[in-house]
């Protein structure tokens, strides 16, 4: 991203736990229960299917880091645009969602090791599908084809793409993978889940290294949540059963980073 005409800086503030408590108090005054806030995303994104009695990962995301939702722009009186996004300094890693900037932490070794192994297996999957293209971050995705959202999924597949913009992907990918870090759990599990669903992403995987889980959403059909472990063979739903990712092989390659 090129430098802006001024110093390239935008006002940011980190949402801390004490700020979240103040927000809770305000919600209480408005007659909104905190329990209602925590349960709403679970209800919004479908019924949940678990393996081996696993807990609801959406609720876990809220319980683990509610109030630590990344970094967002302090000036709420305006919506930032993709022009503001491209004006940021090259070393400022952010996503733009609905006119608000969210900081992206630098990826960890575990994150990069998992991403590399995922790319190897998905590359083999799409060899027989020339209509599909496989990409990995950092790559800009203008998710809503508007001026207010630009995201960078960790891994994505786009099929039958007519747009040949060499700078970015315009519109929703068919398939998206996000790898969680301790600082982005709610961002990927709730905020981006809603954005991907609304934009038309067909399938969304969330890789959780901390819990050893893979969360799969079939957004094209039922919004059901399916949970797998790092020992499972996981079907790629958009391939109609033609492709599966052998996660045990991935884990054996990356377990030294855990």
Secondary structure, DSSP 8 states (H G I E B T S, - for coil): ----SS-----EEE--HHHHHHHHHHHHHTT--HHHHHHHHHHHT--EE-STT---HHHHHHHHHTT---EEES-TTS---HHHHHHS-TT--EEEETTEEEE-----HHHHHHHHHHHHHHHHHGGG-TTEEEEESS--EETTSSSS-BB--SEEEEES-----SS-EES--SEEEEE--TTSHHIIIIIHHHHHHHHT-SEEEEEETTTTEEEEE-TTTT--EEEEETTSEEE-GGGTTS-EEEHHHHHHHHGGG-
